[in-house]
Amino acid sequence: MEPLVMDKTHDESRQGEAYAGISHIPAARKHFYIESYGCAMNFADSEVVASILQNEGFAPTTEPDSAELILINTCSIREKAEQTVRKRLTEFARLKKQNNGLLIGVLGCMAERLKASFLEEEKLVDIVVGPDAYRTLPSLIEEAGSGQKAVNVLLSREETYADISPIRLNTNGVTAFVSIMRGCNNMCSFCVVPFTRGRERSRNANSIVDECTRLLNDGYREVTLLGQNVDSYQWIDETTSTVVSFAQLLERVAKISPLLRVRFSTSHPKDITDDVLFTMKAHENICNYIHLPVQSGNSRVLQLMNRTYSREWYLAKVDRIREILPDCGISTDMIAGFCTETEEEHQDSLSLMEYCKYDLAYLYYYSERPGTLAARRFKDDVPLEVKKRRLQELVDLYRIHSLKSMQRDVGKICKVLIEGTSKKNESDYFGRNDQNKVVVFPKQHYKPGDYVWVKVTHCTSGTLLGHVIQNEN
């Protein structure tokens, strides 16, 4: 699926960001450089990798030409990510010609799918490591250093990296990702994740609470609990023989401190429960924002996608969220031009968007991913120009809804966690409100990590603008 970039002042995906450095690691003989592409899970995995490398005596660098080890953590969900990574690997290969000792590695989802191509056919890398094999990186680095091609893409039914304390990359010191589970059991026909990340397994709840507590003590004020499908989180506490659900985990994290704001992503529509919604309602520090990917507005297409719900069922779930959490922000993913989608079925997607009026939408046209169920079962028969036109129609409608959503907040007062300096104006800060909308306002005497109350005075289609009327800290 090829993405069309949305109008958004601050892009949460951080696609393609490099390792910004770790200030507390002393100088070391070996240096590594890492870039991450794709979803938040990839960025969280890079932080696990950084911790493993630190224990092996590596120190970070922000310059690839000063590294002995270059790693790219990759995504296989979007074709564009693969194209970008291939381009970067070609650029790094030129560095390797100047430095024979340089090792280049590919990590993550794309590593498993393209290992043979990267290693043998294109000869772009020395190391290929799948998402469940990061603990073996030290031995793979040693093997590659001896001139051998080093590969480990084995998937695991147990690995959660629960005992590894991640090194925060590209950190603003305020917000952090916390992985709570790995893998996915949902076999959506368009998706490669079950094949590249394996089956679902949930992390020890106590280790999650401990990590969030450490982050709070280190000055962080927001955590985002991550999983391919957080609502299917389920961990058995063997000491008490009790099962911890996602709603219970969410409550445990929220109770750490009222100063710690909690978000989560992603929810599968079929799994999000009333328990989760009532937990959100009960705790002021759990943000009223849910990412609820629909993918299509037509029941037949949803069945082909193996989403296991109908259009009507999804709309009832949206109604239930708004019944329990009237102010909840809702975002989605939508695919235009999936296999055999008709014009009438495309209109169903538009009408569903008209009903839901999403605050944020990630919109793509379908591109076949090798190895998926759709690639094996269905013909990719919607012409590219039709896909692009349908995508543009989705985007145009979304932009209308986004602007109206922003305009409804003009004149309101919202609580904002300051995350950092605005990219557009050095004299402004930015943060997000409860519904995950970006808010920009003059700095004055405040600092990142402060909670402030901002009166919204005007807006763009993607940003609220205003001024602070009260500091809560």
N, C-alpha and C positions, 0 to 999 in steps of 0.2 A: 504494500500500500504506500503510495507516494503522498507525503503530507503537503498541504498548503499552509504556509505559516500564517497564524492568526495575528491580528492587531493586539499586541500585548506588550506593555511597557517593560515588564520584568518577566522573562521567560523562566519558568521553574525547571524546565527540562535540563538546562545547563549543557546542552549537547555539545560535545567536542571540547569541553574545558580541559585545560592541562592542570597538572599537579602544582598547586600554588606554593607549596613548601611547608615544612614543619619547623617552627622556630626553636623548639626545645631539644632537637637532636643535635649533638655535637658533630663537628666535622669528621668525616670518615673517608677511607680510601676509595670506597665504591659508591657510586651515585646512580640513582634511578630516576627516570622520567616516565610519567604515565598520563595517558589521555583516556577519557571515558566518553562513550557515545550511547545514546538511547535513553532508557527509562531510569527512574530514580534507583531501582534495584541495582543497576550497573554501577552507579556512583557509590552506593553503599558497599558493594562488593570491592570496589577499588580501595575503600578505606580499610577493609579487612586485609587486602593484599599489602597495603602500606605497613600495617602492623607486623605482618609476617616478615617483610623485608627489613624492617627496622631491627627486629630480633636477630637478623642475620648480618647486621653491621652495615647495612646500606643507609645512605642519607639521601635526601631528596635534592633535586635540582629543577629549576624552572626552564633550563635550556637543554634541549635534546642533544646538542653537539658537545655538551660537557658530561654526558652520561655514559656509563659502561653498560647500562641496561635500559632499553626503551620498551615499554609495554603499552599496548592499546587494548582497552576493555571494550568489547564490542556488543552490538545488538544485531539480531538477525530478523527483527520484526519488520523493519522497513527497508525497502530496496535502496533508498537514498543513503542510509547509514552504511550499507555495504560499499557503495560507490565511494563514499567519503573515506572510509577506512583503507580501501585499496589505493586511493590516491596518496594518503598519508604514508602507507607502507612503502610505496615507490619512492617518496621523498626521503624516508629514513634509509632506504637501501643505498642511496647516494652517500649518506653519511658513513655507512658501513664500509664503502670503498675507501674512505679516508681513514678509517679506524678499524683495523682488522679484529681488534678485541671487542668491538661492540656486539652485544647480543640484542636481538629484536624478538619480542614475543607478542602473541595474540592471546587474549583471555576472553572468557565469557561465552555467550550463546553462539556467536559466529565461529568461534574456535572449533566447536564440535562439528558444525555443519560443513565447514570448508577446510578442514585440517589437511586433506590430501592436496587440495589445490594450492594452499599457501606454502606447504612444505616441499612438495615434489614437483608440481607443474610450474608454478610461478616462482618458486624459490625466494620468497619474500621474507621468511621468518626462520628463526632457529628454534623457537619454543612455542608450543601450542598447549594451552591449559584450559580445560573446561571449568564451569562454575562450581563444581563440587570437588575440585582437585587442587585448590590453592595451597593447601598445606604441603603439597609435594613440590612447590616452587623451588625451594633451596636445592633439592637433589636434581631437579630438571635444569636449573642454572648451571650446576656443576657438570652435568652430562653434556649440555650444549657447549660449555667452555672447553671441553675436550674434543670438540669437532663433530659430535653426534647430534642428530636431530632429536629433540626431546619432546615427547608428547604424553599427555595424560588427559583424556576427555571422558573418563569413566564417570557415570552418574551414581549417586548414592541414595539410599533410602533413609539414612540417618543423619548425614552431615547438615549442621545448622550453624557452625562456627560460634556456638553460644559462649565458649570460653575465651574467645579472642576479643580483646578490647580494641575497637577500630580507631585508627588514626584519622582525625577529621581533616579532609581535604577541601581546599577552596572555601574554608570556613569563614563565616562572618562572625563567629563566636556567639551567635544568638539562636540560630535554628540548626537542627540536626536530623538526619534520617536514622531510624532504628529498625533494623530488619527483624521481623517477628516470625517469619516462616519462609520456606523456600519451595519451589516447584509448583506444579499445578495439575490437578486431576481432571479439569474440564477440557474436553477434546473439541474445542471450537474448530470448525473445519478450516478456517483461514489462518490459524495460529500455529507457530512452531514451538512455542514455549514448553509444552509437555515433552517434546522430543529433545530440547536443548537444556532444560533445567530439571527434568525428571518429575517424580511424583511429589505430592504435597507432604511436607513434614513440618511440624510446629516446634518452635524453639521453647526451651525451658522458661516458664513465665517468671520465675525468680530472677533469672539472668537478665531478662528484659527490664524488670523493675530496677534491678541494680544498675544497669547501664543508664537508664533514664535519671536515676538519682545522682549518679556521678556527673552526668551532663549538667544537671541543675547546680550541683556544687561547684562546677567549673565555670558557671556564669551563663550557661545556655538557658533560654527561656521558652523554647518551643521544640517539641519533638514530633516527627511524623512517623507513625508506625506503618511499616511497609510489608507488603506481601502481594503476590500475584492475585490473591483473593483473600483478603484479611478476614472476611466473615466466616470462612471455613476453618479459622484457627481453632485448634483443640489440643490441649496438652494435659496429659494425665500426671498428676502429682503422686508418685509412687509411695511417698511417705504417708500420705493420708488417703490414697486411693480415690481422690476426687478429680473430676474433670473440670478444667478451666476453659471456659468458652471465650470468644472474642469480647463479648459484652463484659464479662468478669475481668478480663485482662485490661480492657479500656478503663474500667473503674479503678483497678489497682494503680494504674499509671496516673490517672487523674487525682487520686488521693495523695500522691507523693507531696504535692504542694500546690496551693492555688496560684503560685507564681509561674508554674509550668503549664504552658498552653499545649494542648494535645490535638493533633490531626491524624488522619489515617487515609491510606490509599493502597489498593483499589477495592471497591465493593463489586461483587457480582450480583446483579439484580435478583437472581434466584435464591441467594443465601442471606442477604441482609435481613435481620430479624427486628421485631418490635422491641426485644430486649436491648438491642444496640441503640435504637432510637430513644427509648426511655432513659437509658444510661446517659446519652448525650444531653437529654433534657434536664437530667438531675444535677449535672456538673457544669458550672459556668465556664470552666477552663477547657472543656471539650468543644472545639469549634463547630459551629452549625454549618457544615459544608460536607457534601457527599459527592464523590465522583462515581457516577452510576452509568457505565457504558451501555448503550442500547444496541449500537452497530447497524440496525435497520429498523424502519417503522412498519415493515410488512411481515405478517406472521409466516407466510410461506418462505420468504427469504431467511427469516430467523431460524426456521426449521432446517433449511439447507446449511446454515451456519452452525447448527447444533448448539444453539444458545439455550435450549430447554425451557423457553418461555414464549408466550405469544405477545402480540402487540397489546392486547387488552390486559393481560396480566401485568405487563410492565407499567402501563398507565395507572393501574390500580395501586402499584407499589409507589409511584410518584405521588399519587393522592394521599396515601397513608403517611408518607414522609411529611407532607405539608400539613396533614391533620395534626400530627404529633409535634412537629417542629415548623411552625408557620413561617419563620424567618430563615429557614435553611436554604443555603445556596446549593444548587445542583448543577453539575457539569456532566458531560457525556463524551463518548466517542461515536462517530458515525462513518460508515463506509459507503461510498457511492459506487455504483456499477459492479456489484458482486455478480458472480456467475448467474446468468439467465434473468437478471433483474429486468423487469419491464418498465416502461414509462409510467404506467399506473402504479406500480410498486414503488417507484421513486417518489411519486406524488404522496404516497403513504408516509414516507420518511419526512417529507416536508410538512405534512399535516401533523405528524407526531411532534416535530420541533415546534410547530405553531402552538400546540397544546401545552407543551412543557416549558417553553420559553426559557431555555437554559441560560444560566449566567456565564458559562464558559463552555466551549465546544472544541474538541480536537477532531478535525474533519479530514478525510483521506479519500482518494479513489483507490479501488482495489487493484493490487498487483499480485500476481500469483507467487507464492513462496514455495520453493522446492521442498518436498518432504511432507507437506501438509496434507490433510485429508481432502481438502478442496482440489489440490493439484492432482491428486490421484483419481478423484471421482467425477469432477465437473469440468466442463470446458469453459475456459475464460473467453466468453463469446460477446461481451459488450465492447464495442469499438472504443478505442482510446479517446477519440474526440467526444464521444457521448459521455464517457466517464468524467472527463474534464468539465464538460458543460453541466452535468448533474452536480458535480462537486461545487462548481461556482454558484449554482442556485442555492445549495445548502449554506455556503459561506455568506452569500448576500442576505439570506434570511436570518442567519445567526447574528450578523452584525447589527441588524435592526433590533433584535431582541437584546443584544448586549448593551447597545446605547440606551434603550429604554430602561433596562435594569439599572444602569448607572444613573440615569436621570431621576429615577425614583428615590435615590439616596441623597440627592441634593437638598440641603436644608436640614438633614439629619445629623445626629452626633453619634460617632462610633468609636469603639475602643480599638486602638491600634498598637501593635508591638513594633517598635522601631527596629528595622533590620540593617539599615545602612544608608549611605548617601545615594541620592537619585542619580541615575546614569545621565540624565539630561541637564541637571543643574546642580552644581557643587554646593549651592547654598540651601538645598532642600534635602530632607530625609524621605525615605519611603518605608512603608511597612504594609501589613495586610490586616484587614478587619476580620471579624468572626466568619464572614461568608467568603473569605479568601480573595476579596477584591483588593487590588493594589491602591494604596492611599499615599499621596505625596503632599508634603507640607513644609513650611520654612523650619530650619533647624533650631533657631533660637539657642537656648542653653541645654537642650536635652541631649541624650546620648543613645547609641544603639543598646538595646536590651531594656529600655524604659517602656512602660505601658503608658500611653497618653490617650486622652479623649480629644478627638478631632471633629470639628464642625465642618461638614462638607459644603463648600460654597459653589463649586462648579465641577464639570467632569468632561472627559473625552469618552470615546466608545470603549476604552480599555482601562481608564484610570480615574479615580476620584481625587479631587484636589480641594484643599482646605487649610485650616490653621488650628493649632492646639489651643484648647480652652482650659485644659486641666491635665496635670501630671498625676498619675495614680500612685507612683512609686514613693 
